[in-house]
Amino acid sequence: MSTSRSTDRPRRRYAARLPAEQRRAQLLDAAFAVLGRVELHELSMEAVAQEAEVGKPVLYTVFKTRADLVEALLDRERERALEQVADTLPADLLGADPVVAASATVEAFVAVALENPTRWRLILAGPGSAPDEYREAIRSSREGIFDQADALVRMGLAIDDRWARMDSALLTNSLLTIAEMLARLAVGDPDTYPRERIEAFVQSIVGLLMAQPSEA
């Protein structure tokens, strides 16, 4: 008794139909998962399709090119990062100790980065293979964060008249630079820079930065 040759072939696996937005989100999630294992320049359409368990034609239906995929992923992760940063900033400093508030904010930022190291490697490392538009968007986002942080710093300095002469912009830049540097170390080399070491340093350095200036 003969058997049809077609029955010997493995059946081709077809991806279940999904609404366009759901499919797009699925593919971006897959790309993000792949980036947890490789650098941005190593991200391939084939790896993303395999991660999402779809054929490459499905992927190319949503993202025509790798550049389109990368741009969409970076934009999404930047937006999510901004939301996380906003959550770390206090609403105001009324009734709060500025030193404690500044220290807590930096520690909260580092904690956010550690909760999602893949996202924050993209944000903080500024991958060389990222599009110029993405780099510009990151700079613009940082300016927005600076404005929010500077308003809080000014509020903190106003609490004590002896701080009136301190340059709020330089202090804000110092705090942001420290926060970014610590988060970069934490996600890039967690064995050398565990969270406990970072927090101990923050408590020391922020106290120095926010110390009352000496009398002129």
MOSULGI-V970717 format. One record per pair of residues at least 24 apart in sequence whose C-alpha atoms are under 10 Angstrom apart, sorted by the first residue. I is the first residue (numbers start at 1). J is the second residue. Records with the same first field share a line. If there is no record, write none. Layout:
BEGIN
I: J  J
END
This chain:
BEGIN
12: 55
13: 53  54  55
14: 53  54  55  58
15: 52  53  54  55  58
16: 54
17: 58
20: 61  62
21: 62
23: 52  58  59  62
24: 59  61  62  63  69  72
25: 73  76
26: 51  52
27: 51  52  53  54  58  59  62  63  69  73
28: 52  63  69  70  72  73  74  76  77
29: 73
31: 69  70  73
32: 70  73  74  77  118  119
33: 118
34: 118
35: 118  119  121  122
36: 116  117  118  119  121
37: 118
38: 118
39: 118  121  122  127  129
40: 70  121  122  127  128  129  130
41: 70  127  128  129  130
42: 129
43: 69  70
44: 69  70
45: 69
67: 130  131
70: 129  130  131  134
71: 130  131  133  134
72: 134
73: 119
74: 119  122  123  130  131  134  135  137  138
75: 133  134  137  138
76: 119
77: 118  119  120  122  123
78: 119  120  122  123  134  137  138  141
79: 138  141
80: 119
81: 112  113  116  119  120  123  141
82: 138  141  142  144  145
84: 108  109  112  113
85: 109  112  113  145
86: 145  148  149
87: 112
88: 112
89: 145  148  149  152
90: 148  149  152
91: 148  152
92: 151  152  153  155  156
93: 152  153  155  156  159
94: 155  156  159
95: 159
96: 156  159
97: 156  159
98: 152  153  155  156  157  159  160  206  207  210  211
99: 156  203  206  207  208  209  210  211
100: 203  206  207  210
101: 152  153  156  206
102: 149  152  153  156  175  202  203  206  207  209  210
103: 175  179  199  201  202  203  204  205  206  207  210
104: 199  202  203  206
105: 149  175  179  202
106: 175  176  178  179  180  182  183  198  199  202  203  206
107: 179  182  183  195  198  199  200  201  202  203
108: 179  199
109: 176  179  180  182  183
110: 179  180  181  182  183  184  185  186  187  195  198  199  202
111: 183  186  187  195  198  199
112: 183
113: 180  182  183  184  186  187
114: 183  184  186  187  188  190  194  195
115: 187
116: 187
117: 183  184  186  187  188  190
118: 187  188
119: 187
120: 180  183  184  187  188
121: 183  184  185  187  188
123: 180  184
124: 180  181  183  184  185  187  188
125: 180  184  188
142: 176
145: 176
146: 172  173  175  176
147: 172
148: 172
149: 173  175  176
150: 175  176
153: 210
156: 210
157: 210  212
160: 212
161: 212
162: 212  213  214  215  216
163: 210  211  212  213  214  215
164: 213
165: 213
166: 210  212  213
171: 209  210
174: 206  209
175: 205  206  209  210
178: 202  205  206
END
